[in-house]
Amino acid sequence: MAEDKIKNRREFIRSGMRLSLALSLGGIAGMALSNVDGDGYVWQIDPFECTQCGRCATDCVLTPSAVKCVHAYDLCGYCDLCGGYFKSGYNELSTAGENQLCPTAAIERKFIEEPYFEYHIIEDLCIGCAKCVKGCSAFGNGSLHLQIMHHLCVNCNECAIARVCPSQAIKRVKASDAYKVKGNFTKDA
């Protein structure tokens, strides 16, 4: 009889271990499934709601910010006097550093043909300060705008920039809907 109690006790412990192992594996599987669903959403800046306040450069948890300027080439006028490239109010037009609006020289200006120039954003230099975006919106057609680069973003549960955004322009969207740009054009991810 004592031997039956020992067997029952051993069987009870074994079945308890099996049950706890099954529950643990179920919990891990549940967490993995919830991450798959959660990873389907990313942070997105709506370029039509953004007020170019400059907080994207200072409030991101990353340094430099995961927010970068993007260029909707289909909207661009390729202007010689680009409001996103040059500071306004200068009498003499030159490409010298003191005339450039971007504080980090993240905008590259390339001559196409008279009077057209093409502007490229050097992502590694861009800090997301929105000075070029503000200039482009004020003096141009608004082809420059800010966007969160998902290959840089750590996809925080609560985005630090979204909390302080005065226009509530940063929202969670499905990853398939990301990279909205002005003019209904999309940027390849």
PyMOL commands that set and color helices and strands:
alter all, ss='L'
color gray80, all
select helices_A, chain A and resi 2-38+55-59+97-99+131-139+160-164+175-177+182-184
alter helices_A, ss='H'
color red, helices_A
select strands_A, chain A and resi 41-45+67-71+107-113+116-121+144-148+170-174
alter strands_A, ss='S'
color yellow, strands_A
deselect
rebuild
show_as cartoon
